[in-house]
Amino acid sequence: MTSTPLHFSRRLLAAALLATLAGVCAAAPAGSAPDFTLRTADGNNLRLAEQRGRVVLVNFWATWCGPCKQEMPLLNQLYQKYQGSGFTLLGINVDADSRNAISVANKLGVSFPVLLDGDKNVSKLYDLSSMPSTLLIDRDGKVRYVHRGYQAGYEALYEKQIRELLKE
């Protein structure tokens, strides 16, 4: 069978789509998540290492990021659904003005801990290349999944991965 231009275009499009998705949602090597301590929106300090034994979703976000604000209510639903099952979610805001971050989180009805990384030290520690960026960390503190960016429907994949890690 010979390839027609249309057939070739479809294969090229499919290859491009797969390459894009591989960069957006990739399984990370099972390296330990770098530890950090950040101030929460309510003024307390929270340390990642203290979450050992739990599955942790870490979501880096900013108030200027439209997709970040779009996914926040969906992340909140996951947090509420699984928090009693050994799961927690940490929303790390990278805005320089923490008041703006707290205001947006309150308007969106976020109930998970919002951590403030205004100096972006933790963001640099995790070598972020896009906003939002989401990591799933297993009970042993190893990064298992890394997601870059957000599009409608990603939350279904997050939920599948959360359930998988909770079963381990």
Residue pairs with C-beta under 8 A, 6 or more apart in sequence:
3 11
23 148
24 147
24 148
24 149
24 151
25 145
25 146
25 147
25 148
25 154
25 157
26 145
26 146
26 147
26 148
27 144
27 145
27 146
28 135
28 143
28 144
28 145
28 146
29 143
30 138
30 142
30 143
30 144
31 142
31 143
32 141
32 142
32 143
33 48
33 56
33 58
33 135
33 137
33 141
33 142
33 143
34 48
34 125
34 126
35 47
35 48
35 49
36 47
36 48
36 121
36 122
36 125
37 45
37 46
37 47
37 48
38 45
38 46
38 92
38 115
38 116
38 117
38 122
39 45
39 46
39 115
39 116
40 46
40 113
40 114
40 115
40 116
41 98
41 101
41 102
41 105
41 113
41 114
41 115
41 116
46 90
46 113
46 115
48 56
48 58
48 90
48 137
48 141
49 141
51 88
51 90
51 137
52 139
52 140
52 141
53 86
53 139
54 86
54 87
54 88
54 139
55 82
55 86
55 87
55 88
55 136
55 137
55 138
55 139
55 162
55 165
55 166
56 87
56 88
56 89
56 90
56 136
56 137
57 75
57 78
57 79
57 87
57 88
57 89
57 90
57 134
57 135
57 136
57 137
57 158
57 162
58 89
58 90
58 92
58 126
58 134
58 135
58 136
58 137
59 71
59 75
59 89
59 90
59 91
59 92
59 132
59 133
59 134
60 92
60 94
60 117
60 123
60 126
60 128
60 131
60 132
60 133
60 134
61 68
61 69
61 72
61 91
61 92
61 93
61 94
61 131
61 132
62 68
62 93
62 94
62 95
62 131
62 132
63 69
63 93
63 95
63 100
63 101
63 104
64 95
65 131
65 132
67 131
67 132
67 149
67 150
67 151
68 131
68 132
68 150
69 104
69 108
70 150
70 152
71 132
71 150
71 154
71 155
72 91
72 105
72 108
72 110
73 108
73 109
74 155
75 89
75 91
75 112
75 155
75 158
76 108
76 109
76 110
76 111
76 112
77 155
78 87
78 89
78 155
78 158
78 159
78 162
79 87
79 88
79 89
79 111
79 112
80 111
81 159
82 162
82 166
83 89
83 112
85 166
86 139
86 166
87 162
87 166
88 112
88 113
89 112
89 113
90 112
90 113
90 115
91 105
91 110
91 112
91 113
91 114
91 115
92 114
92 115
92 116
92 117
92 122
92 123
93 101
93 105
93 114
93 115
93 116
93 117
93 118
94 117
94 118
94 120
94 123
94 131
95 101
95 118
96 118
97 118
98 116
98 118
101 114
101 116
102 114
105 114
115 122
117 123
126 133
126 135
129 148
130 148
130 149
131 149
132 149
132 150
133 146
133 147
133 148
133 149
134 146
134 147
134 150
134 154
134 158
135 143
135 145
135 146
135 147
136 143
136 144
136 145
136 158
136 161
136 162
136 165
137 143
137 144
138 144
138 165
138 168
139 165
139 168
144 161
144 165
145 161
147 154
147 157
147 158
